[in-house]
Amino acid sequence: MTPETIDGYPFDHAGLGETSLRMALRPEGVDLARLSDEKWHARSARHATADLGGQGRDRILARLHAALKSP
């Protein structure tokens, strides 16, 4: 992804951004009850929302659309 795509969205692993993307794309794959504060990289996932995930999805799709359109 380009810096413009990444800027303004918390793309991460197992945290807020990735969990939000999962909630938007495959909500049945998200079980917030399994979150643990012992895993520092996942602590921000408690604040994940499908709405935020939709914003990330839209950024990714816009980038893919632009890439496919360019010569």
Sequence and secondary structure as in RCSB ss.txt:
>XXXX:A:sequence
MTPETIDGYPFDHAGLGETSLRMALRPEGVDLARLSDEKWHARSARHATADLGGQGRDRILARLHAALKSP
>XXXX:A:secstr
  HHHHTTS   SSSHHHHHHHHHH GGG  GGG  TTSGGGGGGGG  HHHHHHHHHHHHHHHHHHHH  
